[in-house]
Amino acid sequence: MKPLDEQDSKRLFSRRVYGSEDDHPSQFEEISAEILKKCGGLPLAIITIASLLASRPERLRDEWESIRNSLGAQLAANPTLEGVKSILNLSYIHLPLHLRACLLHLGIYPEDSEIKRDDLVRQWLAEGFVSNLHGQNVEVVAKSYFNDLVNRSLIQPGRMEDGELLSCRVHDMMLDLILSKCNEHNFLRVECNYEDMARDHGRKYKVCRISMNFINGGATNDIASGSIRCSLSKVRSLSLFGKCNYMPPLLHCKYLRVLLFNSWGDKVIDLTDISQLFQLRYLKVSYKGEIKLPTKMQGLVHLETLDLACYLGPEIPSDI
């Protein structure tokens, strides 16, 4: 991370906070300079703090002073990764509660993933993260949550189409913070193989969300799923990425709402047990191989999203 000089730092800050390099309200000139000094010229730090300030359109001086005081002097003196992480953490602390769960949910995805907005929106809805207190369409509200996270520079914009942002990415340092918060709040666990999952948590798996990431190895993931002895009864969201030849025992996940399977392998993946997951709201399968579905899906009365990109074999459910 190469630090910017004073002028370039000021330009970057002004563009993000005010929308223009030339807009510098005099009452914030001094405090802006102090904030920039504490950012040490680091672009990610400047963008993150500027986005946090831009999210407060009323521009109250007391709030700016509070944020300035929260930064401390350590980053200017020692512009390290830890210093930047402290700024990312500050942005997380200032997040409205309704956005925190949406941000932490991004921890299910492996590093460097391009994440589709519409996938996030449907998962957030299935998880119950989106409120329609004002009678608005919940999908519209969820998209506004996505845009808010982008505007705060907590996630990075991805693919655009016709002026509309359709995907995002998560900076690796932000992902580190997200996973740290997920562990702290018992929000999500990321596992690399089934053996670790069973060993770490014994017979009771108390976390509500599991992401199995086999992309960076996980050679022991080929053990038979029936040998997993831990209870998955509290799991509401299960995601699998990378090479995977077996599924966890889905009948143990009786309250599962979200099942995301983005994988490849050389075995037939048996998903017939999903017919018993009566709380399932979101099912997305992207598998370079064959899967087996139940003969009927009619029992899944809450299912809102069914997205299949795979070979279904000779038997396709009669009611889809």
Secondary structure, 3 states (H helix, E strand, C coil): CCCCCHHHHHHHHHHHHHCCCCCCCHHHHHHHHHHHHHHCCCHHHHHHHHHHHHCCCCCCHHHHHHHHHHHCCHHHHCCCHHHHHHHHHHHHHCCCHHHHHHHHHHHHCCCCCCEEHHHHHHHHHHHCCCCCCCCCCHHHHHHHHHHHHHHCCCCEECCEECCEECEEECCHHHHHHHHHHHHHCCCCEEECCHHHHHHHHCCECCCCEEEEECCCCCHHHHCCHHHCCCECCCCCEEEEEEECCCCCCHHHCCCCCEEEEEEECCCCEECHHHHHCCCCCEEEEEEEEEEECCCCCCCCCCCCEEEEEEECCCCCCCCC
